[in-house]
Amino acid sequence: MNESTSDVDSRDRVLLQRMAAGDRAALEALYRAYHGGLSRFLSRLTRRADLIEEIVNDCFWITWRKAGSFHGDSRVSTWIMGIAYRCGLKALRQRGDEPVDDYALREGRGPSHDPDEDRELRDWLGKGLEHLSADQRIVVELVYGVGNSLDEVAAIMQAPVGTVKARLFHARIKLRNVLPTLAGDSPAQQENLS
Amino acid sequence: MTIQMNSGKACARAWEIMPWALQATAPPEQREWLMHHLAQCEACSAEFAQQSRLRCALSLPADIPVDKDRGLKHLLERLDAPEPDTAPVRLWSSGSRLTRALAAAVLLQAIGIGALGVRLWSDQAPHYRTLSQPALVEPAGALRVVPAAGMKLADWNKLLHDLGLRVVDGPNDVGAYAVVPVGPASPSASALRRLRADHDIHLAESIDSKP
């Protein structure tokens, strides 16, 4: 854990303590700090903005009520991500939906104000992620996007570390076989690792 | 699935280290070793470049616009709303169908058992009378008949059958029987006359008749 991660976690713990005492300003601060990351994380499960907002709010509703019972066994971010993940699965289950398996079914790829470079990167990523299962996308997001360790991902998904490791491995194999072609690399390069 | 890399175990090790080197959570000696390997291995170098690009792409903000302020406003409104009895409702709703079904089944069973018991009780009333039970009250229209001591049972049965009568009580201390018609009708006067005319019948009279 680097220094900034440690600082962030210390800040979050203080906010949780204040929330446990009923401090709404602390809730607002934590909400604003996590909203972007949670939205991106949940966008790997569903492409519906209204549902993402609902899941984020369900997550913070639970965080508000359970703030006093946080024991500090993990980082606050890991705890919140785990709650969001379970809320996401529950929300999808209640609606009879499955996590989006066809990542290409997106409501507009990227906001129009994206710089060209970002848009190109998003398209590249989107075409790669659409080849992954929802579980594989979540693992890739948590490892590469959020920066979680295998143990943390296992805690968030409530799955054995071996399962997480296998999901990451298969996701990387799929991405490696798809993304270089999209990026313009020669297929011959892919064979080196297959 | 096996990874057949150009340089075997070294490439496999590089593959394992890459995500954590990108996160900067790999130990320094592992990162140093990886950099050294990448400088020598074109395939792993390309793979690492792709992984770096993947990390950059995944670090971009969410591409679905979710309004943070509106979401926070909704959350605070939810906190201010009167707290519904979510726990009991959820308990009831999650188990309600099963609970209701079980309660209905128990109720139906109780009703069924009760109805069956009443029916059995009424159907199974004994058609006999023990000696310890009090004497039957003869129904209206019953006849008191005293057959001769030497009358054969077959003759007694035939006589009653011919007259449409059956024994409901007796014999008492003096050998008298109470007989009634098999059907609901009152015994006819002719039946009484025929009984009196039979030489094996000592006495035949209506029980209702007043002295």
Contacts between the chains, C-beta under 8 A, distances in Angstrom:
chain1	res1	chain2	res2	distance
A	1	B	25	7.9
A	2	B	24	6.7
A	2	B	25	8.0
A	24	B	76	7.1
A	24	B	79	7.4
A	27	B	75	7.9
A	28	B	72	6.3
A	28	B	76	7.8
A	31	B	68	7.8
A	31	B	71	7.7
A	31	B	72	5.4
A	31	B	75	6.7
A	32	B	68	6.6
A	32	B	72	7.2
A	35	B	66	7.4
A	35	B	68	4.6
A	35	B	71	6.8
A	35	B	72	7.8
A	36	B	61	6.0
A	36	B	62	6.7
A	36	B	68	7.5
A	39	B	62	4.3
A	39	B	64	6.9
A	39	B	66	4.5
A	40	B	60	8.0
A	40	B	61	6.5
A	40	B	62	3.9
A	43	B	62	4.9
A	43	B	63	6.9
A	43	B	64	5.0
A	47	B	64	6.3
A	48	B	64	8.0
A	49	B	64	5.1
A	49	B	65	6.2
A	49	B	66	5.2
A	52	B	62	7.9
A	52	B	64	6.4
A	52	B	66	5.1
A	53	B	66	5.4
A	53	B	67	7.3
A	53	B	70	7.4
A	53	B	71	4.6
A	53	B	74	7.3
A	56	B	66	7.3
A	56	B	71	5.9
A	57	B	71	5.9
A	57	B	74	5.9
A	57	B	75	4.7
A	57	B	78	6.8
A	60	B	75	5.7
A	61	B	75	6.8
A	61	B	78	6.4
A	61	B	79	7.7
A	64	B	79	6.9
A	106	B	63	7.7
A	107	B	64	7.1
A	109	B	63	6.7
A	110	B	63	4.6
A	111	B	63	6.8
A	111	B	65	6.2
A	118	B	60	5.9
A	121	B	53	7.4
A	121	B	56	6.5
A	121	B	57	4.6
A	121	B	60	6.6
A	122	B	57	6.7
A	122	B	60	6.3
A	122	B	63	5.7
A	124	B	53	7.4
A	124	B	57	6.3
A	125	B	54	7.1
A	125	B	57	3.7
A	125	B	58	6.7
A	125	B	60	7.9
A	128	B	54	7.5
A	140	B	54	7.6
A	140	B	58	6.9
A	141	B	58	6.1
A	143	B	19	5.4
A	143	B	23	7.5
A	144	B	19	6.8
A	144	B	22	7.1
A	144	B	51	7.7
A	144	B	54	5.6
A	144	B	55	4.6
A	144	B	58	4.6
A	144	B	59	7.9
A	145	B	55	7.6
A	145	B	58	3.6
A	145	B	59	6.0
A	147	B	23	4.9
A	147	B	25	7.5
A	149	B	20	7.8
A	149	B	25	6.6
A	168	B	19	7.3
A	169	B	1	7.9
A	170	B	1	7.6
A	172	B	15	7.9
A	172	B	51	8.0
A	173	B	1	6.5
A	175	B	50	7.7
A	175	B	54	6.6
A	176	B	47	6.5
A	176	B	50	6.7
A	179	B	50	5.8
A	179	B	53	7.9
A	179	B	54	7.2
A	180	B	46	7.2
A	180	B	50	6.2
A	183	B	50	7.1
A	183	B	53	7.3
A	185	B	46	6.8
A	189	B	43	6.9
A	189	B	46	5.7
A	192	B	5	7.1
A	192	B	6	5.9
A	192	B	43	3.8
A	193	B	3	6.2
A	193	B	4	7.8
A	193	B	5	6.2
A	193	B	11	7.5
A	193	B	15	7.6
A	193	B	43	6.1
A	193	B	47	6.4
A	194	B	4	7.4
